[in-house]
């Protein structure tokens, strides 16, 4: 059974159609990445999936059961965890007291509660901060604390809306590792982010939203095989312009682009591995001092922009 399904899910605010007819299926154990420009409808979709907002139309099924905002389904709601963007924290509480408060709200009692508090503190690397006031925490620590609060009750389905927004690279890696660990423990995660390289690291499937519509939803590897062009990265000791001219005459080479950060030439290539080997041989035979040559594919960010799903925010 799919853990989450929607059918024709729609949300309209006056004349603005924020989410338009979204039909979506997410399987247990997935990390599903939701991407799209600002205003595409990602946050509104997540708010409906967590019963924060009521759909204007359509159906949500969680573990096969209908799920709507006004229904009395506490057992089903306890299967969900949710970290919205910039969730407010209680600065006057300590880390331990804050988590203990939410553990009690989820009816965790006695030794089970204490054990779970210690587990989540260790998972989010805040054990040493357990007695610190929340007001003293860095942004990255506060974000990890919000994540700890959302998983204290072991939800089957976790929603994260821009969980790494504003975080430095080290904090982003920490959050990514927590998400991976949660998946290994059996949690299904739906995460939205503008940092596509992070989603590429952890997601099994992605959905792309534009103007309220879900325009793409598939396994990430399927998206790569269908939409990602093969590329070559070629480095030369000297003679970059001669390399460009030589490649321009090759029938399997499309466009070329110099990657300034690495000094390598990125080449669109329509051949297979044997074709790449033949190309390398011809470049060496032509006397070009090749110092680097390997195959790659367009990444998620390149696919996203190639598809044209971009809009002024």
C-alpha positions as CSV (number, residue, x, y, z in Angstrom):
1,X,0.0,0.0,0.0
2,X,1.2,3.5,-0.8
3,X,1.9,5.6,2.2
4,X,0.5,8.8,0.6
5,X,-1.8,9.3,-2.4
6,X,-3.6,12.4,-3.6
7,X,-6.2,12.7,-6.3
8,X,-7.0,16.0,-8.0
9,X,-5.8,17.9,-5.0
10,X,-6.6,21.6,-5.4
11,X,-6.3,24.8,-3.3
12,X,-7.8,28.1,-4.4
13,X,-7.4,31.4,-2.6
14,X,-10.0,33.8,-4.0
15,X,-9.0,34.0,-7.7
16,X,-5.5,32.5,-7.1
17,X,-5.1,28.8,-7.8
18,X,-2.2,27.9,-5.6
19,X,-2.3,24.1,-6.1
20,X,-4.0,22.8,-9.3
21,X,-5.3,19.3,-9.6
22,X,-2.3,17.4,-8.1
23,X,-2.3,13.6,-8.3
24,X,0.6,12.1,-6.4
25,X,1.7,8.7,-5.1
26,X,4.6,8.2,-2.6
27,X,5.7,4.7,-1.6
28,X,6.9,3.7,1.9
29,X,10.5,4.3,2.6
30,X,11.0,7.0,-0.1
31,X,12.7,10.3,0.3
32,X,10.6,12.4,-2.1
33,X,12.0,15.8,-3.1
34,X,9.6,18.6,-4.0
35,X,11.2,21.3,-6.2
36,X,10.0,24.4,-8.1
37,X,10.4,28.2,-8.1
38,X,9.0,30.4,-5.4
39,X,5.2,30.6,-5.7
40,X,4.9,27.2,-7.4
41,X,2.7,25.8,-4.7
42,X,5.1,23.5,-2.7
43,X,4.4,24.9,0.7
44,X,0.6,25.0,0.1
45,X,0.7,21.4,-1.0
46,X,2.6,20.4,2.1
47,X,0.2,22.3,4.3
48,X,-2.7,20.4,2.9
49,X,-0.9,17.1,3.2
50,X,-0.4,17.8,7.0
51,X,-4.0,19.1,7.5
52,X,-2.8,22.6,8.2
53,X,-4.9,23.9,5.2
54,X,-8.1,22.4,4.0
55,X,-8.2,21.5,0.2
56,X,-10.7,23.3,-2.0
57,X,-11.1,20.0,-3.9
58,X,-9.6,16.6,-4.1
59,X,-8.7,13.7,-1.8
60,X,-5.8,12.7,0.4
61,X,-5.1,9.2,1.5
62,X,-2.5,8.3,4.1
63,X,-1.9,4.6,4.5
64,X,-5.1,4.1,2.6
65,X,-7.2,6.2,4.9
66,X,-9.0,9.4,3.9
67,X,-7.3,12.4,5.6
68,X,-8.9,15.8,5.9
69,X,-8.4,18.7,8.3
70,X,-11.7,18.5,10.2
71,X,-11.8,14.7,10.6
72,X,-11.3,13.2,14.1
73,X,-8.4,10.9,13.3
74,X,-5.8,11.4,16.0
75,X,-4.2,8.0,15.4
76,X,-3.6,8.9,11.8
77,X,-2.3,12.4,12.6
78,X,0.2,10.8,15.0
79,X,1.7,9.1,12.0
80,X,2.8,12.5,10.7
81,X,5.7,14.8,11.5
82,X,6.0,18.3,10.0
83,X,8.8,20.9,10.1
84,X,7.5,24.1,8.4
85,X,9.9,26.8,7.2
86,X,11.0,29.0,10.1
87,X,8.9,27.2,12.8
88,X,8.9,29.3,16.0
89,X,10.6,27.9,19.1
90,X,10.1,28.7,22.8
91,X,13.3,30.6,23.5
92,X,12.7,30.6,27.3
93,X,12.8,26.8,27.5
94,X,15.9,24.5,27.6
95,X,16.4,22.0,24.8
96,X,15.4,19.1,27.1
97,X,12.3,20.8,28.4
98,X,11.1,21.8,24.9
99,X,11.4,18.2,23.6
100,X,9.9,16.8,26.8
101,X,6.9,19.0,26.4
102,X,6.2,17.7,22.9
103,X,6.9,14.1,24.0
104,X,4.2,14.4,26.6
105,X,1.8,15.9,24.0
106,X,2.3,12.6,22.0
107,X,1.5,10.6,25.2
108,X,5.1,9.2,25.7
109,X,5.3,8.2,29.3
110,X,7.9,7.1,31.9
111,X,11.1,5.4,30.8
112,X,9.9,5.2,27.1
113,X,9.8,9.0,27.0
114,X,13.2,9.5,28.6
115,X,14.7,6.9,26.3
116,X,13.2,8.6,23.2
117,X,14.4,12.0,24.3
118,X,18.0,10.8,24.6
119,X,17.7,9.0,21.2
120,X,16.6,12.1,19.3
121,X,19.1,14.4,21.1
122,X,21.8,12.0,20.0
123,X,20.4,11.8,16.4
124,X,20.4,15.6,16.0
125,X,23.8,16.0,17.8
126,X,22.3,18.2,20.6
127,X,23.0,16.0,23.6
128,X,25.6,18.5,24.9
129,X,23.1,21.3,24.6
130,X,20.2,19.5,26.5
131,X,20.4,22.1,29.3
132,X,21.0,25.2,27.2
133,X,18.3,27.8,26.6
134,X,16.9,27.7,23.1
135,X,17.6,31.4,22.8
136,X,21.4,30.6,22.9
137,X,21.3,28.2,20.0
138,X,22.7,28.9,16.5
139,X,20.3,28.7,13.5
140,X,21.6,25.3,12.6
141,X,21.0,24.0,16.1
142,X,17.5,25.5,16.1
143,X,16.8,23.8,12.9
144,X,18.0,20.4,14.2
145,X,15.9,21.0,17.3
146,X,12.8,21.6,15.2
147,X,13.6,18.3,13.4
148,X,14.0,16.5,16.7
149,X,10.6,17.8,17.8
150,X,8.9,16.5,14.7
151,X,10.3,13.0,15.1
152,X,9.9,12.5,18.8
153,X,6.8,10.3,18.3
154,X,8.4,8.2,15.5
155,X,6.2,9.3,12.6
156,X,5.8,7.1,9.6
157,X,5.6,10.1,7.3
158,X,7.7,13.2,7.8
159,X,7.3,16.5,5.9
160,X,10.1,19.0,5.8
161,X,9.6,22.4,4.2
162,X,12.9,24.1,3.3
163,X,14.8,22.4,6.2
164,X,18.2,23.8,5.2
165,X,17.1,27.3,4.3
166,X,19.8,29.8,5.5
167,X,22.1,27.1,6.9
168,X,25.9,26.9,6.3
169,X,27.3,24.0,4.4
170,X,28.3,22.1,7.5
171,X,24.8,22.4,9.0
172,X,23.3,21.3,5.7
173,X,25.3,18.1,5.7
174,X,24.2,17.5,9.3
175,X,20.5,17.8,8.3
176,X,21.1,15.6,5.2
177,X,22.6,12.9,7.3
178,X,19.7,13.0,9.8
179,X,17.2,12.6,6.9
180,X,19.2,9.6,5.6
181,X,19.2,8.0,9.0
182,X,15.5,8.5,9.3
183,X,14.9,6.7,6.0
184,X,17.1,3.8,7.2
185,X,14.9,3.5,10.2
186,X,11.8,3.3,8.0
187,X,10.5,6.8,7.9
188,X,9.1,8.2,4.6
189,X,10.3,11.8,4.0
190,X,8.8,14.5,1.8
191,X,11.2,17.4,1.6
192,X,11.0,20.7,-0.4
193,X,14.2,22.7,-1.1
194,X,15.7,25.2,-3.5
195,X,19.1,23.6,-3.0
196,X,18.9,20.9,-5.6
197,X,22.3,19.5,-5.0
198,X,21.2,18.5,-1.5
199,X,18.1,16.7,-2.9
200,X,20.3,15.0,-5.4
201,X,22.3,13.5,-2.5
202,X,19.3,12.0,-0.7
203,X,16.2,11.7,-2.8
204,X,14.8,8.5,-4.4
205,X,12.1,10.4,-6.2
206,X,11.3,14.0,-7.1
207,X,8.3,16.1,-8.0
208,X,8.6,19.3,-9.9
209,X,5.9,22.0,-9.4
210,X,5.2,25.0,-11.6
211,X,2.3,27.4,-11.2
212,X,0.5,25.0,-8.9
213,X,0.8,22.0,-11.1
214,X,2.9,18.9,-10.6
215,X,4.6,18.8,-14.0
216,X,6.9,15.9,-13.2
217,X,6.9,13.1,-10.6
218,X,9.2,10.1,-11.0
219,X,12.0,8.1,-9.5
220,X,15.2,10.2,-9.7
221,X,17.1,7.6,-11.7
222,X,14.2,7.5,-14.2
223,X,14.4,11.3,-14.6
224,X,18.2,11.1,-15.2
225,X,17.8,8.4,-17.8
226,X,15.0,10.2,-19.6
227,X,16.1,13.8,-19.4
228,X,19.8,14.0,-18.6
229,X,22.2,14.4,-21.5
230,X,25.5,12.6,-21.4
231,X,28.5,15.0,-21.1
232,X,32.2,14.8,-21.1
233,X,34.6,16.8,-19.0
234,X,37.9,17.3,-20.8
235,X,41.0,19.0,-19.6
236,X,44.0,20.1,-21.6
237,X,47.5,21.3,-20.5
238,X,47.3,24.0,-23.1
239,X,45.6,24.7,-26.4
240,X,42.0,25.1,-25.2
241,X,40.9,26.9,-28.3
242,X,42.4,24.2,-30.5
243,X,40.5,21.6,-28.4
244,X,37.3,23.5,-29.0
245,X,37.9,23.7,-32.8
246,X,38.7,20.0,-33.0
247,X,35.6,19.0,-31.0
248,X,33.4,21.2,-33.1
249,X,34.2,19.0,-36.2
250,X,33.2,15.8,-34.4
251,X,29.7,14.5,-35.4
252,X,28.8,13.3,-31.9
253,X,29.7,16.5,-30.1
254,X,27.0,19.2,-29.5
255,X,27.7,22.3,-27.5
256,X,30.8,23.0,-25.4
257,X,31.2,25.2,-22.3
258,X,34.2,26.1,-20.2
259,X,33.8,25.4,-16.5
260,X,35.7,28.3,-15.0
261,X,35.9,26.7,-11.5
262,X,37.8,23.7,-12.8
263,X,39.2,24.9,-16.1
264,X,37.6,21.9,-17.8
265,X,35.6,21.9,-21.0
266,X,32.1,20.5,-20.6
267,X,31.0,18.8,-23.8
268,X,27.5,17.5,-24.8
269,X,28.2,14.1,-26.3
270,X,25.7,11.8,-28.0
271,X,27.9,8.7,-28.3
272,X,28.3,5.6,-26.1
273,X,31.4,4.6,-24.1
274,X,33.1,3.2,-27.2
275,X,32.4,6.5,-28.9
276,X,34.0,8.4,-26.0
277,X,37.0,6.1,-26.1
278,X,37.3,6.8,-29.9
279,X,37.1,10.5,-29.3
280,X,39.8,10.4,-26.7
281,X,42.0,8.5,-29.0
282,X,41.5,11.0,-31.8
283,X,42.3,13.9,-29.6
284,X,45.6,12.3,-28.4
285,X,46.4,11.4,-32.0
286,X,45.9,15.0,-33.0
287,X,48.6,16.0,-30.5
288,X,46.3,17.6,-27.9
289,X,47.9,17.3,-24.4
290,X,44.8,15.8,-22.7
291,X,45.2,15.8,-18.9
292,X,41.6,14.9,-17.9
293,X,38.8,13.1,-19.6
294,X,35.7,11.5,-18.0
295,X,32.0,11.0,-18.7
296,X,29.3,12.5,-16.6
297,X,25.6,13.5,-17.0
298,X,23.6,16.7,-16.4
299,X,22.7,17.1,-12.7
300,X,19.3,17.8,-11.3
301,X,19.8,21.6,-11.4
302,X,20.8,21.5,-15.1
303,X,17.8,19.3,-15.9
304,X,15.5,21.7,-13.9
305,X,16.6,24.8,-15.8
306,X,16.7,22.9,-19.2
307,X,13.0,22.0,-18.7
308,X,12.3,25.7,-18.3
309,X,10.6,25.6,-14.9
310,X,11.9,29.0,-13.7
311,X,10.0,32.2,-12.9
312,X,10.8,35.4,-11.3
313,X,10.0,35.0,-7.6
